[in-house]
Amino acid sequence: MSDESMKEFDMLDAADQAMVHALQINPRASWSQIGKALDLDPVTLSRRWIRLVDRGAAWIGCNPGPILAASGLGNLAFVEIDCVNGSVQAVAHALSEQRMVTGIEHVTGARDLLVTVMVTDLSVLSQWATEELGAIAGVVSSRIQLAGTIYTGGSRWRLRALSSSQADALAATRITVDHHGAFRPTDMDRRIMVALSVDGRASYTELAAECGASVDTIRRRARRLFAAGMARPRCEVARPLSGSQVTVILWAQVSPSQIGHAALTISAMPEVRRCTGVTGRDNLLIVAWARSVDDAQRLEGRLCEALPGLSIADRVISLWTMKLNGHLLDERGYRVGAVPISPGEPARRSVEPSA
Protein backbone atom coordinates (compact mmCIF):
# COMPACT_ATOMS: atom_id res chain seq x y z
CA MET A 1 0.00 0.00 0.00
CA SER A 2 3.00 2.30 0.76
CA ASP A 3 2.83 6.00 1.66
CA GLU A 4 3.09 4.91 5.29
CA SER A 5 0.31 2.37 4.65
CA MET A 6 -1.90 5.18 3.40
CA LYS A 7 -1.45 6.90 6.75
CA GLU A 8 -2.96 3.95 8.59
CA PHE A 9 -6.01 3.84 6.28
CA ASP A 10 -6.90 7.48 6.95
CA MET A 11 -8.96 6.69 10.01
CA LEU A 12 -9.27 8.08 13.52
CA ASP A 13 -10.83 5.84 16.14
CA ALA A 14 -13.46 7.19 18.52
CA ALA A 15 -10.94 8.17 21.22
CA ASP A 16 -8.75 10.04 18.73
CA GLN A 17 -11.75 11.86 17.31
CA ALA A 18 -12.85 12.91 20.80
CA MET A 19 -9.34 14.07 21.67
CA VAL A 20 -8.99 16.12 18.49
CA HIS A 21 -12.42 17.71 19.02
CA ALA A 22 -11.39 18.57 22.59
CA LEU A 23 -8.20 20.23 21.34
CA GLN A 24 -10.18 22.15 18.72
CA ILE A 25 -12.21 23.63 21.58
CA ASN A 26 -9.19 24.37 23.78
CA PRO A 27 -5.87 23.66 22.06
CA ARG A 28 -3.88 24.32 25.24
CA ALA A 29 -6.03 22.39 27.71
CA SER A 30 -3.99 20.13 29.98
CA TRP A 31 -4.22 16.37 29.49
CA SER A 32 -5.79 16.19 32.94
CA GLN A 33 -8.54 18.61 31.89
CA ILE A 34 -9.15 16.72 28.66
CA GLY A 35 -9.05 13.34 30.42
CA LYS A 36 -11.61 14.51 32.97
CA ALA A 37 -13.99 15.78 30.27
CA LEU A 38 -13.64 12.63 28.16
CA ASP A 39 -13.30 10.13 31.02
CA LEU A 40 -10.02 8.90 29.53
CA ASP A 41 -6.56 8.43 31.04
CA PRO A 42 -4.40 11.58 30.57
CA VAL A 43 -1.21 9.58 29.96
CA THR A 44 -2.94 7.54 27.26
CA LEU A 45 -4.26 10.74 25.65
CA SER A 46 -0.78 12.25 25.60
CA ARG A 47 0.62 9.16 23.88
CA ARG A 48 -2.19 9.16 21.35
CA TRP A 49 -1.54 12.83 20.56
CA ILE A 50 2.20 12.24 20.03
CA ARG A 51 1.33 9.43 17.62
CA LEU A 52 -0.99 11.68 15.59
CA VAL A 53 1.57 14.50 15.48
CA ASP A 54 4.34 12.13 14.38
CA ARG A 55 2.11 10.94 11.51
CA GLY A 56 1.32 14.51 10.48
CA ALA A 57 -2.33 13.59 11.07
CA ALA A 58 -3.03 16.44 13.52
CA TRP A 59 -1.16 19.44 14.84
CA ILE A 60 -1.61 22.67 16.77
CA GLY A 61 -0.39 25.97 15.42
CA CYS A 62 -1.15 29.53 16.46
CA ASN A 63 -1.90 32.47 14.21
CA PRO A 64 -2.20 36.20 14.87
CA GLY A 65 -5.82 36.97 15.67
CA PRO A 66 -8.10 39.15 13.50
CA ILE A 67 -8.21 41.68 16.33
CA LEU A 68 -4.74 42.84 15.28
CA ALA A 69 -5.98 43.90 11.85
CA ALA A 70 -9.19 45.35 13.32
CA SER A 71 -7.05 47.46 15.68
CA GLY A 72 -4.81 48.74 12.89
CA LEU A 73 -1.87 46.56 13.96
CA GLY A 74 -1.66 44.44 10.81
CA ASN A 75 -3.21 43.51 7.48
CA LEU A 76 -4.29 40.30 5.78
CA ALA A 77 -4.16 39.98 2.00
CA PHE A 78 -5.22 37.37 -0.55
CA VAL A 79 -3.01 37.24 -3.62
CA GLU A 80 -3.96 35.51 -6.88
CA ILE A 81 -0.89 34.42 -8.84
CA ASP A 82 -0.55 33.28 -12.45
CA CYS A 83 2.47 31.11 -13.26
CA VAL A 84 4.38 30.00 -16.33
CA ASN A 85 3.31 26.52 -17.43
CA GLY A 86 5.22 23.91 -15.46
CA SER A 87 6.40 26.33 -12.76
CA VAL A 88 3.54 26.16 -10.23
CA GLN A 89 5.34 23.89 -7.77
CA ALA A 90 8.60 25.86 -7.99
CA VAL A 91 6.78 29.15 -7.34
CA ALA A 92 4.80 27.59 -4.48
CA HIS A 93 7.99 26.19 -2.94
CA ALA A 94 9.68 29.60 -3.03
CA LEU A 95 6.62 31.22 -1.43
CA SER A 96 6.25 28.46 1.18
CA GLU A 97 9.62 29.40 2.70
CA GLN A 98 8.48 32.97 3.42
CA ARG A 99 7.38 33.76 6.97
CA MET A 100 4.69 36.28 6.04
CA VAL A 101 3.08 33.87 3.56
CA THR A 102 0.74 31.86 5.77
CA GLY A 103 -1.32 29.95 3.21
CA ILE A 104 -0.90 28.58 -0.33
CA GLU A 105 -3.59 26.88 -2.39
CA HIS A 106 -3.12 25.39 -5.87
CA VAL A 107 -6.54 25.99 -7.36
CA THR A 108 -8.67 25.47 -10.44
CA GLY A 109 -9.96 28.33 -12.55
CA ALA A 110 -8.49 31.64 -13.66
CA ARG A 111 -5.46 31.67 -11.36
CA ASP A 112 -2.86 29.06 -10.46
CA LEU A 113 -2.19 29.90 -6.82
CA LEU A 114 -4.18 31.67 -4.11
CA VAL A 115 -1.81 32.90 -1.42
CA THR A 116 -2.59 34.36 2.01
CA VAL A 117 -0.15 36.99 3.29
CA MET A 118 0.08 38.67 6.70
CA VAL A 119 1.84 42.02 6.88
CA THR A 120 2.42 44.68 9.50
CA ASP A 121 1.32 47.49 7.17
CA LEU A 122 0.49 48.18 3.54
CA SER A 123 3.97 49.48 2.68
CA VAL A 124 5.38 46.06 3.64
CA LEU A 125 2.80 44.42 1.34
CA SER A 126 3.81 46.70 -1.53
CA GLN A 127 7.47 45.93 -0.96
CA TRP A 128 6.77 42.21 -0.81
CA ALA A 129 4.68 42.24 -4.01
CA THR A 130 7.22 44.20 -6.03
CA GLU A 131 10.48 42.84 -4.63
CA GLU A 132 9.88 39.38 -3.15
CA LEU A 133 7.03 38.09 -5.31
CA GLY A 134 8.20 39.89 -8.44
CA ALA A 135 11.64 38.30 -8.19
CA ILE A 136 10.37 34.69 -8.16
CA ALA A 137 11.04 32.96 -11.48
CA GLY A 138 7.85 31.67 -13.05
CA VAL A 139 5.46 34.35 -11.75
CA VAL A 140 3.60 35.94 -14.66
CA SER A 141 1.20 38.26 -12.84
CA SER A 142 -0.59 38.77 -9.54
CA ARG A 143 -3.63 40.52 -8.10
CA ILE A 144 -4.08 41.57 -4.48
CA GLN A 145 -7.24 41.78 -2.40
CA LEU A 146 -7.14 43.11 1.15
CA ALA A 147 -9.19 41.50 3.90
CA GLY A 148 -11.63 43.70 5.74
CA THR A 149 -13.70 42.21 8.55
CA ILE A 150 -12.95 38.55 9.29
CA TYR A 151 -16.37 37.23 10.22
CA THR A 152 -15.30 33.67 10.94
CA GLY A 153 -12.12 31.62 10.65
CA GLY A 154 -11.02 28.01 10.54
CA SER A 155 -10.65 27.77 14.31
CA ARG A 156 -14.47 27.52 14.52
CA TRP A 157 -14.60 24.25 12.53
CA ARG A 158 -15.16 21.13 14.67
CA LEU A 159 -14.86 17.37 14.16
CA ARG A 160 -18.15 17.03 16.13
CA ALA A 161 -17.20 13.93 18.12
CA LEU A 162 -18.16 15.16 21.61
CA SER A 163 -21.47 15.46 23.40
CA SER A 164 -22.69 18.95 24.27
CA SER A 165 -21.84 18.39 27.94
CA GLN A 166 -18.28 17.33 27.08
CA ALA A 167 -17.86 20.29 24.76
CA ASP A 168 -19.16 22.66 27.44
CA ALA A 169 -16.71 21.20 29.98
CA LEU A 170 -13.78 21.84 27.63
CA ALA A 171 -15.03 25.33 26.74
CA ALA A 172 -15.01 26.22 30.44
CA THR A 173 -11.23 25.59 30.54
CA ARG A 174 -10.40 28.24 27.93
CA ILE A 175 -8.95 31.63 28.75
CA THR A 176 -11.68 34.27 28.39
CA VAL A 177 -10.99 36.51 25.41
CA ASP A 178 -11.59 40.28 25.51
CA HIS A 179 -12.28 41.18 21.89
CA HIS A 180 -11.43 44.83 22.62
CA GLY A 181 -8.20 44.09 24.44
CA ALA A 182 -5.63 44.49 21.64
CA PHE A 183 -2.37 46.20 22.54
CA ARG A 184 0.83 46.98 20.65
CA PRO A 185 3.02 43.87 20.96
CA THR A 186 6.59 44.12 22.22
CA ASP A 187 9.54 42.33 20.66
CA MET A 188 9.11 39.60 23.29
CA ASP A 189 5.42 39.25 22.43
CA ARG A 190 6.34 38.82 18.77
CA ARG A 191 8.95 36.18 19.61
CA ILE A 192 6.33 34.28 21.61
CA MET A 193 3.83 34.41 18.73
CA VAL A 194 6.46 33.22 16.25
CA ALA A 195 7.35 30.25 18.47
CA LEU A 196 3.68 29.39 19.04
CA SER A 197 2.97 29.45 15.29
CA VAL A 198 5.11 26.31 14.95
CA ASP A 199 3.79 24.59 18.08
CA GLY A 200 0.70 26.17 19.58
CA ARG A 201 0.77 23.65 22.41
CA ALA A 202 4.37 24.33 23.45
CA SER A 203 4.77 24.52 27.23
CA TYR A 204 5.76 27.76 28.93
CA THR A 205 9.09 26.13 29.77
CA GLU A 206 9.71 25.31 26.10
CA LEU A 207 8.67 28.83 25.05
CA ALA A 208 11.00 30.33 27.65
CA ALA A 209 13.95 28.39 26.24
CA GLU A 210 13.02 29.38 22.69
CA CYS A 211 12.45 33.07 23.45
CA GLY A 212 15.21 33.63 26.00
CA ALA A 213 13.12 34.76 28.97
CA SER A 214 12.00 33.38 32.33
CA VAL A 215 9.09 30.97 32.51
CA ASP A 216 7.09 33.43 34.64
CA THR A 217 7.61 36.21 32.06
CA ILE A 218 6.58 33.95 29.19
CA ARG A 219 3.52 32.65 31.05
CA ARG A 220 2.36 36.18 31.89
CA ARG A 221 2.91 37.60 28.41
CA ALA A 222 1.52 34.57 26.55
CA ARG A 223 -1.63 34.51 28.65
CA ARG A 224 -2.10 38.22 27.95
CA LEU A 225 -1.78 37.54 24.21
CA PHE A 226 -4.35 34.72 24.45
CA ALA A 227 -6.74 36.83 26.55
CA ALA A 228 -6.57 39.70 24.05
CA GLY A 229 -7.26 37.37 21.12
CA MET A 230 -3.97 38.42 19.54
CA ALA A 231 -2.60 34.85 19.53
CA ARG A 232 -5.08 32.14 18.56
CA PRO A 233 -3.99 28.50 19.00
CA ARG A 234 -5.69 26.18 16.57
CA CYS A 235 -5.90 22.40 16.23
CA GLU A 236 -5.93 21.07 12.67
CA VAL A 237 -6.50 17.57 11.31
CA ALA A 238 -5.27 16.12 8.01
CA ARG A 239 -7.91 16.43 5.31
CA PRO A 240 -8.49 12.68 4.71
CA LEU A 241 -9.34 12.35 8.42
CA SER A 242 -11.83 15.22 8.46
CA GLY A 243 -14.60 13.62 6.42
CA SER A 244 -14.48 16.60 4.05
CA GLN A 245 -12.20 16.05 1.07
CA VAL A 246 -12.89 19.18 -1.01
CA THR A 247 -12.06 22.82 -0.32
CA VAL A 248 -14.20 25.27 -2.27
CA ILE A 249 -13.41 28.99 -2.40
CA LEU A 250 -16.10 31.46 -3.45
CA TRP A 251 -15.99 35.15 -4.27
CA ALA A 252 -19.37 36.77 -3.70
CA GLN A 253 -21.11 40.12 -3.93
CA VAL A 254 -23.78 41.48 -1.64
CA SER A 255 -25.14 44.95 -1.02
CA PRO A 256 -22.81 46.82 1.38
CA SER A 257 -25.80 47.52 3.60
CA GLN A 258 -26.47 43.78 3.89
CA ILE A 259 -22.92 42.47 4.23
CA GLY A 260 -23.07 42.05 8.02
CA HIS A 261 -26.32 40.05 7.91
CA ALA A 262 -25.06 37.97 4.97
CA ALA A 263 -21.77 37.21 6.70
CA LEU A 264 -23.54 36.03 9.86
CA THR A 265 -25.80 33.73 7.82
CA ILE A 266 -22.86 32.32 5.88
CA SER A 267 -20.72 31.87 9.00
CA ALA A 268 -23.47 29.81 10.67
CA MET A 269 -23.18 27.10 8.02
CA PRO A 270 -21.13 24.21 9.44
CA GLU A 271 -19.11 23.67 6.23
CA VAL A 272 -17.81 27.25 6.22
CA ARG A 273 -14.27 27.66 7.52
CA ARG A 274 -13.74 31.29 6.59
CA CYS A 275 -15.91 34.25 5.70
CA THR A 276 -14.04 37.49 5.14
CA GLY A 277 -14.89 40.88 3.74
CA VAL A 278 -12.53 41.79 0.89
CA THR A 279 -11.70 44.76 -1.30
CA GLY A 280 -12.14 44.75 -5.05
CA ARG A 281 -14.94 43.78 -7.43
CA ASP A 282 -16.32 41.29 -4.88
CA ASN A 283 -16.83 42.00 -1.19
CA LEU A 284 -16.92 38.53 0.40
CA LEU A 285 -14.48 35.63 0.30
CA ILE A 286 -15.90 32.30 1.50
CA VAL A 287 -13.89 29.13 2.14
CA ALA A 288 -15.76 25.91 2.88
CA TRP A 289 -15.04 22.20 3.25
CA ALA A 290 -17.28 19.75 1.41
CA ARG A 291 -17.39 15.97 1.01
CA SER A 292 -17.34 16.16 -2.79
CA VAL A 293 -17.51 18.58 -5.70
CA ASP A 294 -21.25 17.85 -5.90
CA ASP A 295 -21.61 18.88 -2.25
CA ALA A 296 -19.68 22.06 -2.98
CA GLN A 297 -22.13 22.95 -5.72
CA ARG A 298 -25.09 22.18 -3.44
CA LEU A 299 -23.55 24.47 -0.79
CA GLU A 300 -23.50 27.28 -3.33
CA GLY A 301 -27.18 26.67 -4.00
CA ARG A 302 -28.00 26.80 -0.28
CA LEU A 303 -26.10 30.06 0.07
CA CYS A 304 -28.08 31.69 -2.73
CA GLU A 305 -31.37 30.30 -1.37
CA ALA A 306 -30.66 31.65 2.13
CA LEU A 307 -29.47 35.01 0.76
CA PRO A 308 -31.44 35.98 -2.39
CA GLY A 309 -29.38 39.17 -2.71
CA LEU A 310 -26.10 37.24 -2.83
CA SER A 311 -24.34 36.82 -6.17
CA ILE A 312 -21.52 34.29 -6.57
CA ALA A 313 -18.99 35.93 -8.89
CA ASP A 314 -16.41 33.13 -9.06
CA ARG A 315 -15.58 29.80 -7.51
CA VAL A 316 -12.54 27.50 -7.44
CA ILE A 317 -11.66 24.12 -5.98
CA SER A 318 -8.35 23.67 -4.18
CA LEU A 319 -6.31 20.92 -5.82
CA TRP A 320 -3.64 21.01 -3.11
CA THR A 321 -3.46 23.00 0.10
CA MET A 322 0.32 23.40 0.18
CA LYS A 323 0.55 25.59 3.27
CA LEU A 324 -2.03 26.19 5.99
CA ASN A 325 -1.42 28.78 8.72
CA GLY A 326 2.34 28.36 8.36
CA HIS A 327 2.26 24.54 8.29
CA LEU A 328 3.47 22.68 5.20
CA LEU A 329 1.24 19.89 3.87
CA ASP A 330 1.80 17.07 1.42
CA GLU A 331 -0.51 16.32 -1.52
CA ARG A 332 -2.91 14.42 0.72
CA GLY A 333 -3.14 17.07 3.46
CA TYR A 334 -0.77 15.62 6.05
CA ARG A 335 1.64 17.95 7.85
CA VAL A 336 5.29 17.64 6.82
CA GLY A 337 6.80 20.73 8.50
CA ALA A 338 6.29 24.36 9.41
CA VAL A 339 7.63 27.82 8.68
CA PRO A 340 7.19 30.25 11.60
CA ILE A 341 4.66 33.03 10.97
CA SER A 342 6.20 36.49 11.20
CA PRO A 343 4.29 39.26 9.33
CA GLY A 344 7.34 41.54 9.07
CA GLU A 345 9.72 38.95 7.58
CA PRO A 346 9.26 37.90 3.95
CA ALA A 347 12.27 35.57 3.83
CA ARG A 348 12.52 32.20 5.50
CA ARG A 349 14.69 31.84 8.58
CA SER A 350 13.97 28.23 9.55
CA VAL A 351 11.77 25.33 8.57
CA GLU A 352 10.69 22.81 11.20
CA PRO A 353 10.19 19.37 9.63
CA SER A 354 7.92 16.70 11.00
CA ALA A 355 9.54 13.81 12.86
C-alpha positions, 0 to 999 in steps of 0.5 A, spaced: 500 500 500 505 504 501 505 512 503 506 509 510 500 504 509 496 510 506 497 513 513 494 507 517 487 507 512 486 514 513 482 513 520 481 516 527 478 511 532 473 514 537 478 516 542 482 520 537 476 523 534 474 525 541 481 528 543 482 532 536 475 535 538 477 537 545 483 540 542 479 544 537 475 547 543 481 548 547 488 547 544 492 548 550 487 544 555 492 540 559 491 532 558 488 532 565 482 537 563 481 533 557 481 526 560 476 529 565 472 531 560 472 525 556 473 520 562 479 517 559 486 516 562 491 523 561 497 519 559 494 515 554 491 521 551 498 524 551 501 518 547 495 518 542 496 525 541 504 524 540 502 518 535 498 523 531 503 529 530 508 524 528 504 521 523 502 529 520 495 527 522 493 532 527 497 538 529 496 545 533 499 551 530 497 559 532 496 564 528 495 572 529 488 573 531 483 578 526 483 583 532 490 585 530 488 587 523 481 590 526 485 594 531 490 597 525 496 593 527 496 588 521 493 587 514 491 580 511 491 579 504 489 574 498 493 574 492 492 571 486 498 568 482 498 566 475 504 562 473 508 560 467 506 553 465 510 547 469 512 552 474 507 552 479 510 547 484 517 551 484 513 558 485 509 555 491 515 552 494 519 559 493 513 562 497 512 556 502 519 558 505 516 565 506 514 567 513 509 572 512 506 567 507 501 563 511 497 559 506 498 557 499 492 553 495 493 550 488 486 551 485 482 550 479 480 556 474 483 563 472 489 563 477 494 558 479 495 559 486 491 563 491 496 565 497 494 568 504 499 573 506 500 577 513 503 584 513 504 589 518 502 594 514 500 596 507 507 598 505 510 592 507 505 588 502 507 593 496 514 591 498 513 584 498 509 584 491 514 588 487 520 585 490 519 578 493 514 576 489 516 579 483 523 576 483 520 569 483 522 565 477 515 563 473 510 568 476 507 571 470 502 576 474 498 577 480 492 581 483 491 583 491 485 583 495 485 586 502 481 583 507 476 587 511 472 584 517 474 577 518 467 574 520 469 567 521 475 563 521 477 556 521 478 555 528 471 555 529 470 548 525 469 542 529 470 534 528 463 534 532 465 527 536 463 530 543 457 530 546 454 537 548 456 536 555 463 534 554 464 540 549 461 545 554 466 542 559 472 543 555 469 550 553 469 552 560 477 551 561 479 556 555 482 563 557 476 568 556 478 573 550 476 580 551 475 582 543 477 589 545 483 588 548 488 588 543 495 592 545 501 593 541 506 587 541 513 588 544 519 584 541 518 579 546 510 578 544 512 577 537 517 572 539 512 568 543 507 568 537 512 566 532 514 560 536 507 558 538 505 558 530 510 552 529 507 549 536 501 552 539 501 547 544 508 548 546 509 549 554 511 555 557 518 552 559 519 550 552 517 557 550 522 560 555 527 556 552 526 558 545 524 566 546 530 567 552 526 569 557 523 566 564 518 561 565 514 566 569 515 572 564 513 567 558 507 565 562 504 572 563 505 575 556 503 569 553 496 569 557 495 576 555 496 575 548 491 569 548 486 573 553 486 579 548 485 574 542 492 576 539 494 569 539 489 564 537 492 556 538 488 552 533 488 544 532 488 542 525 487 535 522 489 532 516 484 532 510 483 525 509 481 524 516 476 530 516 470 527 512 471 533 508 475 532 502 474 538 497 475 545 499 471 550 495 473 557 495 467 562 493 468 570 491 461 573 492 457 580 492 452 582 496 449 589 497 454 593 502 448 595 507 447 587 507 454 584 508 453 584 516 447 580 515 449 575 509 456 574 513 452 572 519 448 567 515 454 564 511 458 563 518 453 559 521 453 554 516 457 548 518 461 547 512 464 554 512 471 555 515 472 562 513 468 568 511 471 574 510 470 581 507 474 583 501 476 589 497 475 589 489 470 587 485 467 582 490 466 584 497 466 577 500 471 571 500 468 564 503 472 558 504 468 551 505 469 544 506 465 539 502 465 531 502 465 532 494 464 537 488 457 535 488 456 537 495 460 544 494 455 545 488 449 544 493 452 548 498 452 554 493 445 553 492 444 553 499 447 560 500 443 563 494 437 560 497 438 563 504 441 570 501 437 571 495 441 578 494 447 574 494 451 573 487 456 568 486 462 571 482 467 566 481 468 559 484 474 554 485 476 548 488 483 547 491 487 541 488 492 542 493 493 545 500 500 546 500 501 551 506 495 552 511 497 557 517 504 556 516 504 549 516 506 545 510 502 539 507 503 534 502 498 532 496 494 528 501 493 534 506 498 531 512 503 535 515 510 535 513 513 541 516 512 548 518 515 555 517 514 560 523 509 566 521 512 572 522 508 578 518 514 583 518 519 577 515 518 575 507 524 571 507 525 564 510 529 563 517 527 556 519 523 550 517 521 545 522 520 538 519 515 533 522 519 527 525 
